[in-house]
Amino acid sequence: MNQIGFAERKVNRGGRLLAEGTPMFGPGEYVPDVTDGISCPADLPMPRIERHSRNYPARRCPRCGHRAGRYSTDSRTLHDLGDPRAGHPIDLFVTYSKHHCPHCDCHFAIDLSDLAWPKCHYTRRVQELAVRLVAEDGLPYQAASWHLWRDHRVSVPAATIQNWVEAAGGKKARQPDDDLPRRGADALQRLLGHRRAL
């Protein structure tokens, strides 16, 4: 081996290169996913909890613009894209404040729509990635679900991905290759002017 670590090569009688030292292997060997074959959810890796705070003592009222003091706090747990190096999912535990405006009697909570849509358990990053996998890459819903777990350590059911894609209008029905109009037998008979029963 030379100073850089590459195997030195010599030419044998047949004109072929021979490597001295240890042979160099390809780019890597196949290592299956450690969670492949696990059927019990309790055996999956536990999520890493990241705490975020959106807890403010006062905010401006969205209706009248006056100062609205905090009257309560609440929290949401959101599933985010996981850590592929550690092999763990990531859950965001977001604590947020609820406010009341005494001027217009408006009750409101801190806006978390930059993280996740209301009543959704997943972050927007997860939703956008799932929709892109189906709409742009053309993966079926089940394959997109497995891809999200294998590469991003976030478990999303295929039916949930289907709901997101349909709400986004991403997956369209495939057009036939021949571009012929599709008509039923009755419409075809009326088009041709026949009244015979088929």
N, C-alpha and C positions, 0 to 999 in steps of 0.2 A: 504494500500500500504506500502511496506517496504521502506528502505532508498534508494535502487537503483531505485525504480520506478516501479517494477514489482508488479502485483496484487498478494496478498497472497492467497493461496489456502487452502480450508478446505474440508474435506470429509464429505458428508452427509450420511444418513442411507443406501442408496443404494450402497455405495462404490464409487460414482462418485465424481470427483473433482469439486469444485465450486470456482469461482473467486470472491473475494471481491473487491470492488472499480469499476473503469471504465474498461470495457472490452477492450482488445487490438484487433485492426483490422488487416487485411491482409497487404501485402506489399505496397499497394497503391490503389487508385481508378482511374478509367478510366477518363481521361480528354482529350476531342477531341482537335485536332489541331486548333489553333485559325484562321488559314487561310483556313480551310476546308469550301468549299462552296462559296468562293469568286470567282466571274467570271470576275470582272473588274480589270485589272492589276494595276490601280491607287490606289486600296484599299489595295494592298499588302504592307508589311513593307518596308520602304525606306532602301537602302543599307548604311552601314557604309563605309565611304571612308578612306582608308589607303594610305598615300602618300609615295612613294618610289622614291629615286633619284639614277640614274645611269648617272649622268651628270659629265663628266670629262673634264678638260681643254685640255688634250692631251693623246693620246694612241699610242701604237706601231702599225705600219701598218702590216696587216696580209700578204701582198704580198711581200714587200721588207724589212720590219723590221725597217724602219726609223721612226722618230717622226712624227706623224700626228696630227695637231692642230684641235680644234673644230671649225666648221663653222656654226653649227646650232643645235637646240634642237627640240625634238619632244616628244610626250607622247602617251601612250596606256592605255586603261582601260581594266583590266582583272577581270573576275568574279572568285572569290576564294571560298573555303569552308567557309560557314557562321558561325556565332556565335549562337549555339543552345540555350544558356542560355538567351541571350537577344532577340532571335527570329528574328535577322536581318541578311540579306545577307551581304557579305563583298566584296567590289570592290577595287582592287588595282589600284591606279593611278600612273603609272610609268613614270617618266620623264627621258629621255635618250638623250645622245649627239650623234651627227653625225660628222664624221671627214673626213678630206681630206689630203692625202699625196702629198706634192709637188714633191717628187722624181719620183714616178711612176704614178701620177695622179689618184690614187685610192680613191674612195669615199666609206665609209662604216659607218655603225651604230654600236653602242655597242651591243654585243651579249646578248640577253635576253632569250636564249633557256633553261636556267636553270629554268626560271619562266613559260614560255609558248612557244609553237612552233610558227613560223612566221605565221602571218595572222589569228591566233586563238584568240578567245575572252575569252577563259577559261584557267585557269592555268593548269599545268601538273598534279597537285594533283587531280584536278577535273576529268581530263581525265582518269588517272590511276584508280581512285576509280570507275568511271562509267564502265570501261572495266572489272574490277574485279567483280562488281555486276552481270554483265551478264555472263562472261566467267566462273567464279568460283562458284558463288552462283546460277547461272541458272535462274536469274530473267528475265522476258520478258522486252522489251525496255520500255514500258509504266510504268511498275511497278518500274523499275530502276529509271526512271525520277521522279516518285512520291517519292521514297525513298530518292533521293538526296535532294528534296525540304523539305520533312518532317524532316529528321534527320540532314541535313547539310546546309539547307537554301541556296541552289544554284539551280536556275531554268535552267534545260537543256532539250531541246526538245527531244523526243524519237527518232526522225530521226537523230539528231546529235549524240546521243549515238550509234545508229546503224552504222553510218559512222565510228565512232571511233573503234567500235568492229570489223567491217569488215576490216578496215585498219590494225588493229593489228593482224588479223587472229585468233581472239579468239573464235568465235562461229562457230562451224563446223556443217555441216549437220548431222542429227542423223542417225546412221547406223541402218538398219533393224535388228530385233532380231534374225531372222532365218539365216542370213548370206548367203542367196541364191543370185546368180547373177540375176540382173534385166535386162531382154532383151525384146526387142519389138517382135511383132508377126512375122515380116519378118526375123529377126535374128534367132528366134527359129525354123522357118520352114527350113531355110538354114542349121541350125545345125542338124536337124533331116533328111534332105535330101528330104523333100517334096516340091512340087511346087504348091500345091493346093491354091486356093484363099480362104480366110476366109470369 
